[in-house]
């Protein structure tokens, strides 16, 4: 047995085992590469659909941005209209307080008789 291990026949058998292991490892690597290619093919196949959906989403967002910009312009216009109204309301409130003060001054006190 020892003679066979040291003979060219033993060396050949060891080389065959090494080659067999190498062949199995290469086969596993090839199967793994095939699975990765299939996976990448699936990803590549889904990209056009994803691109279309992203394009649609981008268009919707742009439409929403346009709507928001229009709403913002309307709100700015409303604020521009409301500023003078707020000033007028403030002035009316001051006039109202002024008339209340005048009425109090003109009103007789509790002890005074009211003119008839």
C-alpha positions as CSV (number, residue, x, y, z in Angstrom):
1,X,0.0,0.0,0.0
2,X,2.9,2.3,0.9
3,X,4.5,1.5,-2.4
4,X,1.4,2.4,-4.3
5,X,1.2,5.8,-2.5
6,X,4.7,6.7,-3.4
7,X,4.5,5.3,-6.9
8,X,3.3,7.3,-9.9
9,X,0.0,5.5,-9.6
10,X,-0.5,7.0,-6.1
11,X,0.5,10.5,-7.3
12,X,-1.9,10.1,-10.1
13,X,-4.7,9.1,-7.8
14,X,-4.0,12.1,-5.5
15,X,-4.0,14.4,-8.5
16,X,-7.3,12.8,-9.7
17,X,-8.9,13.5,-6.3
18,X,-7.6,17.1,-6.3
19,X,-9.0,17.5,-9.9
20,X,-12.3,16.0,-8.8
21,X,-12.6,18.4,-5.9
22,X,-11.6,21.3,-8.1
23,X,-14.2,20.2,-10.7
24,X,-16.9,20.1,-8.0
25,X,-15.9,23.6,-6.7
26,X,-16.0,25.0,-10.3
27,X,-19.4,23.4,-10.8
28,X,-20.8,25.0,-7.6
29,X,-19.3,28.3,-8.6
30,X,-20.9,28.0,-12.1
31,X,-24.3,27.2,-10.5
32,X,-23.9,30.3,-8.2
33,X,-23.0,32.5,-11.2
34,X,-26.1,31.2,-13.0
35,X,-28.3,32.0,-10.1
36,X,-26.8,35.5,-9.9
37,X,-27.3,36.0,-13.7
38,X,-31.0,35.0,-13.3
39,X,-31.4,37.4,-10.4
40,X,-29.8,40.2,-12.3
41,X,-31.9,39.4,-15.4
42,X,-35.0,39.7,-13.2
43,X,-33.8,43.0,-11.8
44,X,-33.0,44.3,-15.3
45,X,-36.5,43.2,-16.5
46,X,-38.2,45.1,-13.7
47,X,-36.2,48.3,-14.3
48,X,-38.4,49.6,-17.2
49,X,-41.5,49.2,-15.1
50,X,-39.8,51.0,-12.2
51,X,-38.6,53.8,-14.4
52,X,-42.1,54.3,-15.8
53,X,-43.6,54.4,-12.3
54,X,-40.9,56.9,-11.2
55,X,-41.6,59.0,-14.2
56,X,-45.3,59.0,-13.4
57,X,-44.6,59.9,-9.8
58,X,-42.4,62.7,-10.9
59,X,-45.1,64.1,-13.1
60,X,-47.6,63.9,-10.3
61,X,-45.2,65.7,-7.9
62,X,-44.6,68.4,-10.5
63,X,-48.4,68.8,-10.9
64,X,-48.8,69.1,-7.1
65,X,-46.0,71.6,-7.0
66,X,-47.7,73.7,-9.7
67,X,-51.0,73.5,-7.6
68,X,-49.2,74.5,-4.4
69,X,-47.5,77.4,-6.2
70,X,-50.9,78.6,-7.5
71,X,-52.5,78.3,-4.1
72,X,-49.6,80.2,-2.6
73,X,-50.1,83.0,-5.1
74,X,-53.8,83.1,-4.2
75,X,-53.0,83.2,-0.5
76,X,-50.6,86.1,-1.1
77,X,-53.4,87.9,-2.9
78,X,-55.7,87.3,0.0
79,X,-53.2,88.5,2.5
80,X,-52.7,91.6,0.4
81,X,-56.5,92.2,0.5
82,X,-56.8,91.5,4.2
83,X,-54.1,93.9,5.4
84,X,-56.1,97.0,4.7
85,X,-59.2,95.4,6.2
86,X,-57.3,94.6,9.4
87,X,-56.3,98.3,9.6
88,X,-59.9,99.4,9.0
89,X,-61.1,97.0,11.6
90,X,-58.6,98.3,14.1
91,X,-59.6,101.9,13.3
92,X,-63.3,101.0,13.7
93,X,-62.6,99.5,17.1
94,X,-60.8,102.7,18.1
95,X,-63.7,104.8,17.0
96,X,-66.1,102.5,18.8
97,X,-64.1,102.9,22.1
98,X,-64.1,106.7,21.6
99,X,-67.9,106.8,21.3
100,X,-68.2,104.6,24.5
101,X,-66.0,107.1,26.4
102,X,-68.0,110.0,25.1
103,X,-71.3,108.4,26.2
104,X,-70.0,107.7,29.6
105,X,-68.9,111.3,30.0
106,X,-72.3,112.5,28.8
107,X,-74.3,110.1,30.9
108,X,-75.5,111.4,34.3
109,X,-74.1,109.9,37.4
110,X,-76.3,107.8,39.6
111,X,-76.9,110.6,42.0
112,X,-77.8,113.2,39.4
113,X,-81.3,113.8,38.0
114,X,-81.7,113.2,34.4
115,X,-82.9,116.3,32.4
116,X,-86.4,115.9,30.9
